[in-house]
Amino acid sequence: MIKPLMNSNTNKEVMSFISSPANCLVLIARNGSGKKTIADYLISELISPDQKLFEGRDIMHIQPIEGNISVETVREISKFFNLKPLKGNGFTRALIIEHSEKLSREAQNSLLKTIEEPPASTLIILTLDSKQSLLPTLHSRLTSIYIDKIDQSSINDHFVSSGYDLESIKLALLVSDNKIGMATDILSNESNTSLETLKICKEIIGMNKTQRLVKINDFAKDKQKIRDLIDGIINIAKASLEFSATRNPKPSEAWSRALSTSIEAKEAILANASPKLVLTKLFLAI
């Protein structure tokens, strides 16, 4: 796996961990900052690159279900640990718990027993948005790496070297609020809102009202396309409103109007309102 983009301080901590790894690690940063990418990189470095990992046998992912990680889910870990690991020195399998801030208190207490005596062959990585989200007794038993913010020029250089154009990079970073992991998902089309849709939304926002109205028939017959378009406008408006607030404490009226109108349009489409009427109202307002 290619080494992910990291702040110099984060890079030092990650490389130090690779040279002298512990069984249990927590990666801490706001959501969308690339924690999962760094976790995948650590696994690729610490488990033999020649070993193909199979989900359920060599690697186990735990993610929130309906916004929560229950104690029942954590108890499934014991079944994973009971599987006989592949032969080899060091780590031969991995457990990743993403968004571990969603662990219930009971689940954290259950996980504590595992963290206190982890199998020697298993690398356990948690991702977390804030240190305060875990019980102190659990957090104290984990090696912590805080993922620091990366400077703008390094982010641009990274994505340019990966083959993306500056317009796409700027749009992805705007919508992701400069979160490297989320921007990567947008650029690689692994996000819920595709880059192509965001580009279309940006183009429509930049048009005058007459030009927008001409475009209505391009979307009116496809409800999924309409929903994607509205979601894209919401994302751009929300991001632009937040960005303008960092420069001017007074909210931008244009972006506030675009956001509120697009949210109303989304609600109207979900209520089966006429697509043409919804788009007409939206395109006249933004």
C-alpha positions, -999 to +999 in steps of 0.1 A: +000+000+000+012+035-009+021+055+022-007+080+029-002+118+032+005+128+068+016+158+088+053+155+096+046+150+134+020+124+126+044+107+102+071+105+129+046+089+153+034+064+128+069+054+117+079+051+154+049+028+160+059+006+130+094+003+143+083-006+178+046-016+176+022-023+205-008-046+203-034-019+208-035+015+191-060+044+189-059+069+160-075+102+171-087+129+147-119+145+136-141+124+113-129+124+076-093+131+085-080+098+070-078+076+102-090+045+083-064+051+056-036+052+081-050+022+099-049+002+066-013+014+060-002+002+094-018-032+088-001-034+054+033-026+071+030-047+102+014-078+087+033-096+060+026-080+026+026-114+010-003-125+032-037-120+017-061-110+045-096-126+045-124-108+062-136-128+092-105-150+094-075-126+093-091-092+097-123-080+114-139-046+109-164-032+134-184-002+125-214+015+142-248+001+133-275+028+134-250+051+152-240+026+179-216-002+187-233-025+211-219-049+237-232-077+216-211-066+187-180-064+209-186-099+222-183-112+186-146-103+189-140-134+211-152-156+183-127-140+160-099-144+185-108-181+189-100-187+153-065-202+148-043-175+133-019-181+104+016-191+114+042-164+113+062-140+135+047-109+149+012-099+139-007-122+116-042-107+119-059-074+127-090-060+144-102-025+135-130-007+154-140+024+134-157+054+151-151+039+185-167+070+201-199+051+193-191+023+217-217+021+244-204+022+280-212-015+284-194-022+251-163-003+263-162-022+296-164-054+276-137-043+252-115-034+282-111-071+290-098-078+255-074-048+256-059-059+289-049-093+275-048-091+237-036-121+216+000-116+207-007-123+171-034-096+167-030-059+160-060-040+174-066-005+160-094+019+171-103+051+154-117+080+175-128+115+170-120+127+206-100+114+235-129+123+258-152+098+240-136+068+257-136+057+293-102+067+309-096+031+320-099+020+284-080+049+268-050+045+293-044+010+279-040+022+243-011+037+225-024+070+211-015+087+178-031+121+172-034+129+135-025+165+130-038+188+103-019+189+070-009+222+054-029+233+023+001+232-001+010+197+008-026+185+003-027+201-031+006+187-041-005+152-029-036+152-050-020+167-081+007+140-080-021+115-078-035+127-111-063+150-101-069+184-116-069+216-094-106+223-100-116+189-087-092+191-058-106+225-047-142+213-049-135+181-030-116+200-003-144+226+000-171+200+005-150+179+028-138+209+049-102+200+041-106+165+056-080+144+037-099+111+040-133+126+029-117+145+001-100+113-011-133+095-011-149+123-032-120+124-057-120+086-061-158+084-064-162+064-032-183+091-015-221+092-015-220+123-037-199+118-068-173+143-080-191+146-113-224+155-096-206+181-075-191+196-107-226+198-122-240+215-091-212+240-091-218+248-128-256+253-121-249+275-091-227+297-113-254+301-140-279+329-142-316+321-136-325+317-173-296+293-179-307+272-149-343+270-161-332+256-194-314+228-176-345+216-157-355+190-184-320+174-180-330+162-145-368+163-142-374+127-155-349+110-131-357+113-094-324+097-083-305+123-104-327+151-088-319+138-053-282+136-061-283+171-075-300+185-045-277+167-021-247+181-040-261+217-038-267+212-001-231+200+004-216+229-015-239+255+001-232+242+036-194+241+030-194+276+014-214+290+042-190+276+068-160+288+048-174+324+045-181+324+082-143+320+089-137+352+070-168+372+080-188+366+112-220+378+093-235+348+074-236+350+037-272+356+027-267+340-007-254+308+007-279+307+036-307+311+010-292+284-012-289+260+018-324+265+032-340+264-003-322+232-013-331+215+020-368+225+014-364+210-022-351+177-007-381+175+016-405+182-012-390+155-035-392+130-006-429+140-003-434+132-040-439+168-051-437+176-088-400+174-099-403+203-123-419+225-098-393+216-071-364+223-095-380+255-108-383+269-073-348+258-064-332+271-096-349+305-092-338+308-055-301+298-055 
